[in-house]
């Protein structure tokens, strides 16, 4: 293989498998074996805990006040209003969404787009949490909202450092108008 072919191969749009840099992603053994293993792992390890938490609490929903259930599972529901006993599962899914945005956002061409998708996720999560207000204590709801506000502000302000084009001379403060 000459140098030109090596450059073409190294620039393949789907990349190469880290464990075997000669293996193109989504072809051959990677597609037949490792992609299905990855999909199954994501389902079991990422979606399994929120689903298990929800199913356990749903199964015991009538006895959440009993001593036995409180001793075993109150860490999952005690901080929430009774009608939101399952909310911990929602929080797990919200964190999973943020991880997915971060991981899959890397595939976007522009850092600006990555930031905007993360910002949109923060806004949607904030809207859900502030609308439902599942926490027993109002101060916890406000602290969670303020935390998400600070994250959103930080991500928004990072746009100043990644925007592709700066302000034109006419847009700058104190710029001359022609």
RAVEN-V187932 format. One record per run of one state. SS is the DSSP state (2 for helix, 1 for strand, 0 for the rest). FROM is the first residue (numbers start at 0). TO is the last residue. If there is no record, write none. Layout:
SS:FROM:TO ; SS:FROM:TO
This chain:
0:0:1 ; 2:2:9 ; 0:10:14 ; 1:15:16 ; 0:17:18 ; 1:19:23 ; 0:24:26 ; 2:27:58 ; 0:59:59 ; 2:60:62 ; 0:63:65 ; 2:66:76 ; 0:77:78 ; 1:79:79 ; 0:80:80 ; 2:81:83 ; 0:84:85 ; 2:86:104 ; 0:105:109 ; 2:110:131 ; 0:132:133 ; 1:134:134 ; 0:135:136 ; 2:137:161 ; 0:162:177
